Amino acid sequence: MIQERMCKGEMSVKKGLLSIGVTCLVLLALHATPQAALRTYVCLMGHPIAALTSPITDYTSRKAHTGHSPPLGMG
């Protein structure tokens, strides 16, 4: 009877470790690239269609194009 309890306890620990491992792998897969992380965030915020269909463009600042910062309140 004691051995049965130990086996059940060991099984639950193994299941817990397995579920934590799977969760970590899923999170790593969903955040492998910045685009994937952004799509995951948009999907979890309640916009799954937009997360899958909208294009993702890199942000380029105005300073990079013009050589100066925009006026305060404008950027």
MMTF fields as JSON, N, C-alpha, C and O atoms, coordinates in Angstrom:
{
  "mmtfVersion": "1.0.0",
  "mmtfProducer": "UNKNOWN",
  "numBonds": 299,
  "numAtoms": 300,
  "numGroups": 75,
  "numChains": 1,
  "numModels": 1,
  "chainsPerModel": [1],
  "groupsPerChain": [75],
  "chainIdList": ["A"],
  "bondAtomList": [4, 2, 8, 6, 12, 10, 16, 14, 20, 18, 24, 22, 28, 26, 32, 30, 36, 34, 40, 38, 44, 42, 48, 46, 52, 50, 56, 54, 60, 58, 64, 62, 68, 66, 72, 70, 76, 74, 80, 78, 84, 82, 88, 86, 92, 90, 96, 94, 100, 98, 104, 102, 108, 106, 112, 110, 116, 114, 120, 118, 124, 122, 128, 126, 132, 130, 136, 134, 140, 138, 144, 142, 148, 146, 152, 150, 156, 154, 160, 158, 164, 162, 168, 166, 172, 170, 176, 174, 180, 178, 184, 182, 188, 186, 192, 190, 196, 194, 200, 198, 204, 202, 208, 206, 212, 210, 216, 214, 220, 218, 224, 222, 228, 226, 232, 230, 236, 234, 240, 238, 244, 242, 248, 246, 252, 250, 256, 254, 260, 258, 264, 262, 268, 266, 272, 270, 276, 274, 280, 278, 284, 282, 288, 286, 292, 290, 296, 294],
  "bondOrderList": [1, 1, 1, 1, 1, 1, 1, 1, 1, 1, 1, 1, 1, 1, 1, 1, 1, 1, 1, 1, 1, 1, 1, 1, 1, 1, 1, 1, 1, 1, 1, 1, 1, 1, 1, 1, 1, 1, 1, 1, 1, 1, 1, 1, 1, 1, 1, 1, 1, 1, 1, 1, 1, 1, 1, 1, 1, 1, 1, 1, 1, 1, 1, 1, 1, 1, 1, 1, 1, 1, 1, 1, 1, 1],
  "groupList": [{"groupName": "MET", "atomNameList": ["N", "CA", "C", "O"], "elementList": ["N", "C", "C", "O"], "formalChargeList": [0, 0, 0, 0], "bondAtomList": [1, 0, 2, 1, 3, 2], "bondOrderList": [1, 1, 2], "singleLetterCode": "M", "chemCompType": "L-PEPTIDE LINKING"}, {"groupName": "ILE", "atomNameList": ["N", "CA", "C", "O"], "elementList": ["N", "C", "C", "O"], "formalChargeList": [0, 0, 0, 0], "bondAtomList": [1, 0, 2, 1, 3, 2], "bondOrderList": [1, 1, 2], "singleLetterCode": "I", "chemCompType": "L-PEPTIDE LINKING"}, {"groupName": "GLN", "atomNameList": ["N", "CA", "C", "O"], "elementList": ["N", "C", "C", "O"], "formalChargeList": [0, 0, 0, 0], "bondAtomList": [1, 0, 2, 1, 3, 2], "bondOrderList": [1, 1, 2], "singleLetterCode": "Q", "chemCompType": "L-PEPTIDE LINKING"}, {"groupName": "GLU", "atomNameList": ["N", "CA", "C", "O"], "elementList": ["N", "C", "C", "O"], "formalChargeList": [0, 0, 0, 0], "bondAtomList": [1, 0, 2, 1, 3, 2], "bondOrderList": [1, 1, 2], "singleLetterCode": "E", "chemCompType": "L-PEPTIDE LINKING"}, {"groupName": "ARG", "atomNameList": ["N", "CA", "C", "O"], "elementList": ["N", "C", "C", "O"], "formalChargeList": [0, 0, 0, 0], "bondAtomList": [1, 0, 2, 1, 3, 2], "bondOrderList": [1, 1, 2], "singleLetterCode": "R", "chemCompType": "L-PEPTIDE LINKING"}, {"groupName": "CYS", "atomNameList": ["N", "CA", "C", "O"], "elementList": ["N", "C", "C", "O"], "formalChargeList": [0, 0, 0, 0], "bondAtomList": [1, 0, 2, 1, 3, 2], "bondOrderList": [1, 1, 2], "singleLetterCode": "C", "chemCompType": "L-PEPTIDE LINKING"}, {"groupName": "LYS", "atomNameList": ["N", "CA", "C", "O"], "elementList": ["N", "C", "C", "O"], "formalChargeList": [0, 0, 0, 0], "bondAtomList": [1, 0, 2, 1, 3, 2], "bondOrderList": [1, 1, 2], "singleLetterCode": "K", "chemCompType": "L-PEPTIDE LINKING"}, {"groupName": "GLY", "atomNameList": ["N", "CA", "C", "O"], "elementList": ["N", "C", "C", "O"], "formalChargeList": [0, 0, 0, 0], "bondAtomList": [1, 0, 2, 1, 3, 2], "bondOrderList": [1, 1, 2], "singleLetterCode": "G", "chemCompType": "PEPTIDE LINKING"}, {"groupName": "SER", "atomNameList": ["N", "CA", "C", "O"], "elementList": ["N", "C", "C", "O"], "formalChargeList": [0, 0, 0, 0], "bondAtomList": [1, 0, 2, 1, 3, 2], "bondOrderList": [1, 1, 2], "singleLetterCode": "S", "chemCompType": "L-PEPTIDE LINKING"}, {"groupName": "VAL", "atomNameList": ["N", "CA", "C", "O"], "elementList": ["N", "C", "C", "O"], "formalChargeList": [0, 0, 0, 0], "bondAtomList": [1, 0, 2, 1, 3, 2], "bondOrderList": [1, 1, 2], "singleLetterCode": "V", "chemCompType": "L-PEPTIDE LINKING"}, {"groupName": "LEU", "atomNameList": ["N", "CA", "C", "O"], "elementList": ["N", "C", "C", "O"], "formalChargeList": [0, 0, 0, 0], "bondAtomList": [1, 0, 2, 1, 3, 2], "bondOrderList": [1, 1, 2], "singleLetterCode": "L", "chemCompType": "L-PEPTIDE LINKING"}, {"groupName": "THR", "atomNameList": ["N", "CA", "C", "O"], "elementList": ["N", "C", "C", "O"], "formalChargeList": [0, 0, 0, 0], "bondAtomList": [1, 0, 2, 1, 3, 2], "bondOrderList": [1, 1, 2], "singleLetterCode": "T", "chemCompType": "L-PEPTIDE LINKING"}, {"groupName": "ALA", "atomNameList": ["N", "CA", "C", "O"], "elementList": ["N", "C", "C", "O"], "formalChargeList": [0, 0, 0, 0], "bondAtomList": [1, 0, 2, 1, 3, 2], "bondOrderList": [1, 1, 2], "singleLetterCode": "A", "chemCompType": "L-PEPTIDE LINKING"}, {"groupName": "HIS", "atomNameList": ["N", "CA", "C", "O"], "elementList": ["N", "C", "C", "O"], "formalChargeList": [0, 0, 0, 0], "bondAtomList": [1, 0, 2, 1, 3, 2], "bondOrderList": [1, 1, 2], "singleLetterCode": "H", "chemCompType": "L-PEPTIDE LINKING"}, {"groupName": "PRO", "atomNameList": ["N", "CA", "C", "O"], "elementList": ["N", "C", "C", "O"], "formalChargeList": [0, 0, 0, 0], "bondAtomList": [1, 0, 2, 1, 3, 2], "bondOrderList": [1, 1, 2], "singleLetterCode": "P", "chemCompType": "L-PEPTIDE LINKING"}, {"groupName": "TYR", "atomNameList": ["N", "CA", "C", "O"], "elementList": ["N", "C", "C", "O"], "formalChargeList": [0, 0, 0, 0], "bondAtomList": [1, 0, 2, 1, 3, 2], "bondOrderList": [1, 1, 2], "singleLetterCode": "Y", "chemCompType": "L-PEPTIDE LINKING"}, {"groupName": "ASP", "atomNameList": ["N", "CA", "C", "O"], "elementList": ["N", "C", "C", "O"], "formalChargeList": [0, 0, 0, 0], "bondAtomList": [1, 0, 2, 1, 3, 2], "bondOrderList": [1, 1, 2], "singleLetterCode": "D", "chemCompType": "L-PEPTIDE LINKING"}],
  "groupTypeList": [0, 1, 2, 3, 4, 0, 5, 6, 7, 3, 0, 8, 9, 6, 6, 7, 10, 10, 8, 1, 7, 9, 11, 5, 10, 9, 10, 10, 12, 10, 13, 12, 11, 14, 2, 12, 12, 10, 4, 11, 15, 9, 5, 10, 0, 7, 13, 14, 1, 12, 12, 10, 11, 8, 14, 1, 11, 16, 15, 11, 8, 4, 6, 12, 13, 11, 7, 13, 8, 14, 14, 10, 7, 0, 7],
  "groupIdList": [1, 2, 3, 4, 5, 6, 7, 8, 9, 10, 11, 12, 13, 14, 15, 16, 17, 18, 19, 20, 21, 22, 23, 24, 25, 26, 27, 28, 29, 30, 31, 32, 33, 34, 35, 36, 37, 38, 39, 40, 41, 42, 43, 44, 45, 46, 47, 48, 49, 50, 51, 52, 53, 54, 55, 56, 57, 58, 59, 60, 61, 62, 63, 64, 65, 66, 67, 68, 69, 70, 71, 72, 73, 74, 75],
  "secStructList": [7, 2, 2, 2, 2, 2, 2, 2, 2, 2, 2, 2, 2, 2, 2, 2, 2, 2, 2, 2, 2, 2, 2, 2, 2, 2, 2, 2, 2, 2, 6, 1, 1, 2, 2, 2, 2, 2, 2, 2, 2, 2, 2, 2, 6, 6, 7, 2, 2, 2, 2, 2, 2, 1, 7, 7, 7, 7, 7, 7, 7, 2, 2, 2, 2, 2, 1, 1, 7, 7, 7, 6, 6, 7, 7],
  "xCoordList": [0.827, 0.0, 0.876, 0.567, 1.944, 2.836, 3.519, 3.709, 3.887, 4.543, 3.603, 4.053, 2.306, 1.343, 1.266, 1.2, 1.276, 1.225, 2.469, 2.378, 3.613, 4.847, 4.818, 5.274, 4.286, 4.205, 3.276, 3.579, 2.147, 1.218, 1.839, 1.648, 2.577, 3.247, 4.316, 4.457, 5.067, 6.099, 5.485, 6.029, 4.35, 3.679, 3.18, 3.278, 2.643, 2.14, 3.292, 3.141, 4.439, 5.599, 6.078, 6.41, 6.114, 6.535, 5.572, 5.997, 4.283, 3.295, 3.447, 3.324, 3.716, 3.91, 5.13, 5.081, 6.225, 7.434, 7.228, 7.72, 6.508, 6.222, 5.376, 5.639, 4.365, 3.51, 4.289, 4.074, 5.177, 6.007, 6.944, 7.126, 7.535, 8.428, 7.724, 8.255, 6.524, 5.758, 5.363, 5.428, 4.957, 4.597, 5.787, 5.635, 6.954, 8.159, 8.481, 8.836, 8.359, 8.636, 7.645, 8.034, 6.387, 5.38, 5.684, 5.612, 6.024, 6.342, 7.579, 7.626, 8.573, 9.77, 9.444, 9.969, 8.59, 8.221, 7.426, 7.596, 6.561, 5.743, 6.518, 6.044, 7.691, 8.492, 9.871, 10.831, 9.977, 11.261, 11.782, 12.993, 10.898, 11.29, 10.444, 9.381, 10.888, 10.068, 8.693, 7.698, 8.644, 7.354, 6.414, 5.225, 6.934, 6.098, 5.613, 4.464, 6.475, 6.077, 4.984, 4.035, 5.117, 4.111, 2.778, 1.722, 2.824, 1.582, 0.93, -0.295, 1.727, 1.183, 0.505, -0.591, 1.139, 0.566, -0.763, -1.746, -0.788, -2.015, -3.122, -4.276, -2.776, -3.768, -4.32, -5.529, -3.44, -3.887, -4.672, -5.43, -4.5, -5.275, -6.679, -7.474, -6.984, -8.339, -8.527, -9.661, -7.458, -7.551, -6.835, -5.83, -7.346, -6.622, -6.565, -5.567, -7.596, -7.591, -6.543, -5.786, -6.502, -5.507, -4.093, -3.161, -3.939, -2.616, -2.126, -0.923, -3.034, -2.635, -2.576, -1.843, -3.33, -3.437, -2.696, -2.337, -2.462, -1.849, -0.34, 0.318, 0.198, 1.654, 2.364, 1.809, 3.569, 4.383, 5.569, 6.349, 5.698, 6.806, 7.742, 7.318, 9.004, 9.982, 9.786, 9.478, 9.964, 9.849, 11.146, 12.227, 11.03, 12.19, 11.839, 10.793, 12.698, 12.393, 12.554, 13.243, 11.917, 12.026, 13.44, 13.934, 14.081, 15.442, 16.394, 17.323, 16.174, 17.033, 16.901, 17.868, 15.726, 15.5, 15.953, 16.535, 15.687, 15.939, 17.206, 17.734, 17.692, 18.892, 18.605, 19.54, 17.339, 17.007, 15.722, 14.952, 15.519, 14.342, 13.141, 13.293, 11.931, 10.733, 10.511, 11.038, 9.745, 9.454, 8.736, 8.1, 8.842, 8.178, 6.682, 6.055, 6.136, 4.706, 4.339, 3.169, 5.29, 4.982, 5.542, 5.51, 6.043, 6.6, 6.747, 7.212],
  "yCoordList": [-1.19, 0.0, 1.259, 2.223, 1.26, 2.419, 2.566, 3.682, 1.443, 1.498, 2.055, 2.757, 1.755, 2.298, 3.813, 4.513, 4.316, 5.767, 6.435, 7.509, 5.824, 6.389, 6.395, 7.353, 5.338, 5.29, 6.378, 7.032, 6.572, 7.612, 8.99, 9.862, 9.187, 10.474, 10.727, 11.849, 9.699, 9.844, 10.13, 10.911, 9.497, 9.723, 11.156, 11.776, 11.688, 13.06, 14.056, 15.082, 13.759, 14.634, 14.593, 15.63, 13.413, 13.282, 14.006, 14.664, 13.888, 14.584, 16.093, 16.826, 16.556, 17.989, 18.508, 19.566, 17.759, 18.171, 18.136, 19.006, 17.143, 17.056, 18.243, 18.825, 18.597, 19.729, 21.044, 21.9, 21.216, 22.427, 22.459, 23.506, 21.321, 21.247, 21.556, 22.284, 21.006, 21.25, 22.722, 23.322, 23.299, 24.722, 25.592, 26.542, 25.281, 26.047, 25.923, 26.911, 24.724, 24.532, 25.301, 25.871, 25.322, 26.06, 27.553, 28.231, 28.076, 29.501, 29.859, 30.913, 28.997, 29.251, 29.241, 30.059, 28.333, 28.264, 29.498, 29.997, 29.996, 31.159, 32.467, 33.489, 32.453, 33.663, 33.484, 34.129, 32.629, 32.342, 33.551, 33.765, 34.339, 35.539, 36.711, 36.492, 37.932, 39.076, 39.098, 39.479, 38.69, 38.665, 37.645, 37.918, 36.477, 35.451, 35.914, 35.667, 36.58, 37.089, 38.146, 38.166, 39.022, 40.05, 39.435, 39.845, 38.464, 37.792, 37.066, 37.075, 36.436, 35.759, 36.761, 36.503, 37.894, 38.93, 39.439, 39.555, 39.74, 40.257, 39.213, 39.551, 37.95, 36.878, 36.74, 36.602, 36.775, 36.632, 37.847, 37.746, 38.989, 40.172, 40.145, 41.054, 39.101, 38.938, 39.259, 39.448, 39.326, 39.644, 38.583, 38.882, 37.341, 36.27, 36.452, 36.08, 37.007, 37.193, 38.233, 38.039, 39.331, 40.366, 39.83, 40.204, 38.963, 38.405, 37.543, 37.476, 36.889, 35.991, 36.668, 36.21, 37.746, 38.312, 39.632, 39.972, 40.375, 41.694, 41.584, 40.722, 42.469, 42.459, 43.101, 43.97, 42.671, 43.25, 43.924, 43.286, 45.224, 45.971, 46.439, 46.689, 46.555, 47.049, 48.54, 49.26, 48.996, 50.408, 51.112, 50.694, 52.168, 53.024, 54.412, 54.964, 54.954, 56.247, 57.377, 57.238, 58.472, 59.642, 60.195, 60.753, 60.039, 60.536, 59.835, 60.458, 58.58, 57.836, 58.367, 58.325, 58.864, 59.353, 60.799, 61.14, 61.647, 63.068, 63.551, 64.61, 62.792, 63.192, 63.997, 64.352, 64.306, 65.027, 64.46, 63.771, 64.771, 64.273, 65.128, 66.309, 64.551, 65.359, 66.306, 66.064, 67.382, 68.31, 67.587, 66.556, 68.133, 67.519, 67.411, 68.333, 66.284, 66.05, 65.56, 65.273, 65.455, 65.051, 63.667, 63.275, 62.932, 61.668, 60.701, 59.586],
  "zCoordList": [0.0, 0.0, 0.0, -0.701, 0.765, 0.786, -0.567, -1.052, -1.175, -2.471, -3.538, -4.444, -3.446, -4.403, -4.291, -5.301, -3.068, -2.885, -3.444, -4.039, -3.263, -3.792, -5.313, -5.938, -5.913, -7.37, -7.894, -8.892, -7.221, -7.656, -7.497, -8.344, -6.418, -6.205, -7.246, -7.734, -7.591, -8.613, -9.972, -10.753, -10.253, -11.537, -11.637, -12.696, -10.539, -10.6, -10.749, -11.412, -10.138, -10.295, -11.742, -12.316, -12.327, -13.723, -14.652, -15.602, -14.382, -15.208, -15.07, -16.051, -13.853, -13.628, -14.367, -14.994, -14.292, -14.998, -16.507, -17.226, -16.979, -18.412, -18.877, -19.93, -18.091, -18.487, -18.46, -19.318, -17.504, -17.46, -18.662, -19.282, -18.99, -20.144, -21.447, -22.286, -21.624, -22.848, -22.934, -24.007, -21.812, -21.796, -22.183, -22.951, -21.665, -22.016, -23.499, -24.142, -24.041, -25.466, -26.34, -27.359, -25.955, -26.728, -26.679, -27.705, -25.497, -25.39, -26.195, -26.829, -26.174, -26.979, -28.468, -29.223, -28.888, -30.305, -30.718, -31.83, -29.838, -30.169, -30.101, -30.598, -29.499, -29.388, -30.016, -29.594, -31.005, -31.64, -32.406, -32.465, -32.99, -33.721, -33.22, -32.639, -33.428, -33.015, -33.696, -33.079, -34.958, -35.665, -35.036, -34.869, -34.687, -34.063, -32.697, -32.329, -31.948, -30.64, -30.774, -29.99, -31.764, -31.982, -32.402, -31.919, -33.29, -33.71, -32.543, -32.419, -31.685, -30.503, -29.587, -29.089, -29.36, -28.5, -29.059, -28.327, -30.35, -30.97, -30.885, -30.625, -31.102, -31.035, -29.616, -29.432, -28.615, -27.234, -26.746, -25.782, -27.4, -27.039, -27.635, -27.398, -28.409, -28.904, -30.372, -30.813, -31.141, -32.559, -33.399, -34.045, -33.396, -34.096, -35.615, -36.233, -36.224, -37.676, -38.056, -39.007, -37.315, -37.589, -37.362, -38.074, -36.378, -36.098, -37.248, -37.503, -37.937, -39.013, -40.377, -41.253, -40.578, -41.919, -42.107, -43.234, -41.043, -41.212, -41.424, -40.841, -42.265, -42.473, -41.284, -40.612, -41.042, -39.974, -40.634, -41.341, -40.395, -40.988, -39.892, -38.764, -40.226, -39.271, -39.083, -40.033, -37.868, -37.549, -37.897, -37.48, -38.652, -38.901, -38.388, -38.729, -37.589, -36.988, -38.0, -39.011, -37.709, -38.574, -38.524, -39.504, -37.388, -37.227, -38.197, -38.711, -38.441, -39.355, -40.782, -41.543, -41.156, -42.509, -42.697, -43.727, -41.709, -41.871, -41.175, -41.515, -40.215, -39.501, -38.259, -37.54, -37.968, -36.756, -36.164, -36.834, -34.899, -34.185, -34.514, -34.828, -34.449, -34.647, -33.478, -32.392, -33.669, -32.559, -31.434, -31.653, -30.227, -29.089, -29.35, -29.872, -28.98, -29.155, -30.537, -30.788, -31.437, -32.809, -33.154, -34.32, -32.189, -32.61, -31.542, -31.779]
}
